[in-house]
Amino acid sequence: MIEDKNTPRTSLSELGEFGLIRHLTKNFEIKQETTHLGIGDDAAVLDFDGKKCVLTTDLLIEGVHFDLTYMPLKHLGYKAVVVNLSDVYAMNAKATQITVSIAVSNRFPLEALEELYAGIETAAKIYNVDVVGGDTTSSTTGLLISITAVGHADQEVLTYRSGAKENDLLVVTGDLGAAYMGLQVLEREKQVFEVNPNSQPDLDQYTYLIERQLKPEARKDIAELLKALDVQPTSMIDISDGLSSEVIHLCTQSKVGANVYEEKIPLDPAVISICEEFKLNSTTVALNGGEDYELLFTIKQEDFPKIKANPNLTVIGHIVDEKSGIGLVTRANEKIALQAQGWNPIKE
């Protein structure tokens, strides 16, 4: 193909991941009655005789999403499953099946793929999902993994990004920033190893951070917890690209604004300590780090008494009108605009 030098070229990084998706799919039409929700949320939703089926897929590419210098193949297989299931749980749905497709270069022997699939098998057992198919092909660029996850939920509990209303409370599960700091530790040790292959890193003090990076867990428990507390979230999204990006996605889809309070963002003491070691601001890390795979959701104010004593849940702010914007209220009580500075997979 001969390239026309007069043809305009637009860099993909100008659009960003979600801008690119919107641009490429803007003309797609929904034709099937069973397609309840298409592109634009954590997962698609299909309607089969009243039971809503959710469907989501993720692609992990060596050198972009993972580095095999420090990512064991068994952990990679486990993580590949978890990141997909997290999108199902972000719909307040139950995950039931996955398909696994890989492209692999000839530098990987059978034993390496056995390790990868051992991680996939472990995740499938722990999260009680069936591996029901997939595909395998060759690659000239390394290892690629694509997993599709299927789940289901009743219509009344299914939760979208678009349901947040003014005065709703913003809630997050767990704590934030640990996965990103685990990555910083691993990258630092990789650089040390490249200079001195005989060095033996002491990573004991970083165990929690590294585990959050190499072996994250999806919040399968939250749907069951909210049901037990008799709380129906009004909107929900998983925190894969950083808290700031997810708050903005949720608010944009719901056509609302939000106030996020810096002092309320949950941080593990290990994150605070390692941020000081790396001379990084812990709030910035929590807002923009990504790969936490916690859930961000909104609830009605009257449901606050039901969750306030639960150690798994933290109220970090509230929803305001769209004109008020999406901001971070600092410890100095100043409101600054939140910026989507999290993970962008197509950034140059």
Residue pairs with C-beta under 8 A, 6 or more apart in sequence:
11 348
12 20
12 346
12 348
13 344
13 346
13 347
13 348
15 23
15 346
16 340
16 344
16 346
16 347
17 344
17 345
17 346
18 249
20 346
21 39
25 39
28 38
28 39
30 38
33 47
34 46
34 47
34 48
35 44
35 45
35 46
35 47
36 45
36 46
36 47
36 52
37 44
37 45
37 160
38 44
40 161
40 253
41 91
41 160
41 161
41 162
41 253
42 56
42 87
42 88
42 90
42 91
42 161
42 236
42 237
42 238
43 54
43 55
43 56
43 87
43 88
43 90
43 91
43 93
43 149
43 151
44 54
44 55
44 56
45 52
45 53
45 54
45 55
45 91
45 158
46 52
46 53
46 54
46 55
47 53
50 155
51 152
51 154
52 93
52 152
52 153
52 154
52 155
52 158
53 150
53 151
53 152
54 88
54 91
54 93
54 150
54 151
54 152
54 153
54 158
55 148
55 149
55 150
56 84
56 87
56 88
56 148
56 149
57 84
57 146
57 147
57 148
57 149
58 80
58 83
58 84
58 87
58 146
58 147
59 144
59 145
59 146
60 66
60 76
60 80
60 83
60 144
60 145
60 146
61 142
61 143
61 144
62 68
62 141
62 142
62 143
62 144
63 141
63 142
64 345
65 345
66 76
66 79
67 186
67 190
68 76
68 143
69 190
69 193
70 186
70 189
70 190
70 214
71 214
72 115
72 214
73 112
73 113
73 115
73 116
73 119
74 115
74 116
74 118
74 119
74 122
75 119
75 214
75 215
76 116
76 119
76 145
77 115
77 116
77 117
77 118
77 119
77 120
77 121
77 122
77 123
77 145
78 119
78 120
78 122
78 123
78 215
79 119
79 214
79 215
79 216
80 100
80 119
80 120
80 145
80 147
81 98
81 119
81 120
81 123
81 124
81 127
81 129
81 147
81 149
82 123
82 127
82 216
82 217
82 218
82 293
83 147
83 216
83 218
83 240
83 293
84 98
84 147
84 148
84 149
85 95
85 98
85 123
85 127
85 129
85 149
85 218
85 220
86 218
86 219
86 238
86 240
86 293
87 149
87 238
88 94
88 95
88 149
88 150
88 151
89 95
89 218
89 219
89 220
89 222
89 223
89 238
89 295
90 159
90 236
90 237
90 238
90 295
91 151
91 153
91 158
91 159
91 160
91 236
92 153
92 157
92 158
92 159
92 223
92 226
92 233
92 236
93 151
93 152
93 153
93 157
93 158
93 223
94 151
94 152
94 153
94 223
95 127
95 129
95 149
95 150
95 151
95 220
96 129
96 130
96 150
96 151
96 152
97 129
97 130
97 131
97 132
97 149
97 150
98 124
98 129
98 130
98 131
98 132
98 147
98 148
98 149
98 150
99 131
99 132
99 133
99 134
99 147
99 148
100 117
100 120
100 131
100 133
100 134
100 145
100 146
100 147
101 134
101 135
101 136
101 137
101 145
101 146
101 147
101 148
102 113
102 116
102 134
102 135
102 136
102 137
102 143
102 144
102 145
102 146
103 136
103 137
103 138
103 139
103 143
103 144
104 113
104 136
104 137
104 138
104 139
104 143
104 144
105 138
105 139
105 140
105 141
105 142
105 143
106 138
108 143
116 145
120 131
121 131
123 129
124 130
124 131
127 218
127 220
129 149
156 232
157 223
157 227
157 232
159 232
159 233
159 234
159 235
159 236
159 297
160 235
160 236
160 253
161 235
161 236
161 237
161 249
161 250
161 253
161 254
162 235
162 253
162 254
162 255
163 233
163 234
163 235
163 254
163 298
164 234
164 235
164 250
164 251
164 254
164 256
164 258
164 298
164 319
165 234
165 254
165 256
165 298
165 300
165 319
166 256
166 319
166 320
166 321
167 301
167 318
167 319
168 234
168 235
168 298
168 299
168 300
168 301
168 318
168 319
169 298
169 299
169 300
169 301
169 303
169 304
169 315
169 317
169 318
169 319
170 247
170 258
170 260
170 296
170 297
170 298
170 315
170 316
170 317
170 318
170 319
171 233
171 296
171 297
171 298
171 299
171 307
171 313
171 314
171 315
171 316
172 239
172 243
172 265
172 266
172 294
172 295
172 296
172 313
172 314
172 316
173 219
173 222
173 294
173 295
173 312
173 313
173 314
174 219
174 266
174 292
174 294
174 312
175 266
175 267
175 268
175 271
175 292
175 294
176 239
176 243
176 265
176 266
176 267
176 271
176 286
176 289
176 292
176 294
177 267
177 268
177 271
177 275
177 282
177 285
177 286
177 289
177 292
178 208
178 209
178 212
178 213
178 268
178 270
178 271
178 292
179 209
179 212
179 213
179 216
179 289
179 290
179 291
179 292
179 293
180 213
180 285
180 288
180 289
180 290
180 291
180 292
181 209
181 270
181 271
181 274
181 275
181 278
181 280
181 285
181 289
182 206
182 208
182 209
182 210
182 211
182 212
182 213
182 214
183 213
183 291
184 274
184 278
184 280
185 203
185 206
185 209
185 210
185 274
186 210
186 213
186 214
189 201
189 203
192 199
192 201
193 199
193 201
203 210
205 270
206 270
206 274
208 268
208 270
209 270
209 271
209 274
212 291
212 292
213 291
216 291
216 292
216 293
217 293
218 238
218 293
219 238
219 293
219 294
219 295
221 312
222 295
222 312
225 310
225 312
226 232
226 233
229 303
229 306
229 307
229 310
230 306
231 299
231 303
231 306
231 307
232 299
233 297
233 298
233 299
234 297
234 298
234 299
234 300
235 250
235 253
235 254
235 297
235 298
236 295
236 296
236 297
236 298
237 246
237 249
237 250
237 295
237 296
237 297
238 246
238 293
238 294
238 295
238 296
239 246
239 290
239 292
239 293
239 294
239 295
239 296
240 246
240 290
240 291
240 292
240 293
240 343
241 290
241 342
241 343
241 344
242 287
242 288
242 289
242 290
242 340
242 341
242 342
242 343
243 260
243 265
243 286
243 287
243 288
243 292
243 296
243 342
244 287
244 288
244 328
244 338
244 339
244 340
244 341
244 342
245 288
245 290
245 340
245 341
245 342
245 343
246 296
246 342
247 258
247 260
247 296
247 326
247 338
248 326
248 338
248 340
250 258
250 296
250 298
251 257
251 258
251 319
251 322
251 326
254 319
255 322
256 319
256 320
256 321
256 322
257 319
257 320
257 321
257 322
257 323
257 324
257 325
257 326
257 327
258 317
258 318
258 319
258 320
258 326
258 327
258 338
259 317
259 318
259 320
259 324
259 327
259 329
259 335
260 316
260 317
260 326
260 327
260 328
260 329
260 338
261 316
261 317
261 328
261 329
262 283
262 328
262 329
262 330
262 331
263 331
264 314
264 315
264 316
264 317
265 283
265 286
265 287
265 314
265 316
266 314
266 316
267 282
267 286
271 282
271 285
271 286
272 282
275 281
275 282
275 285
283 328
287 328
287 338
287 341
287 342
288 341
288 342
289 342
290 342
290 343
291 343
298 319
299 307
301 318
304 315
307 313
307 315
308 315
317 329
325 337
326 337
326 338
327 335
327 336
327 337
327 338
328 335
328 336
328 337
328 338
329 335
330 336
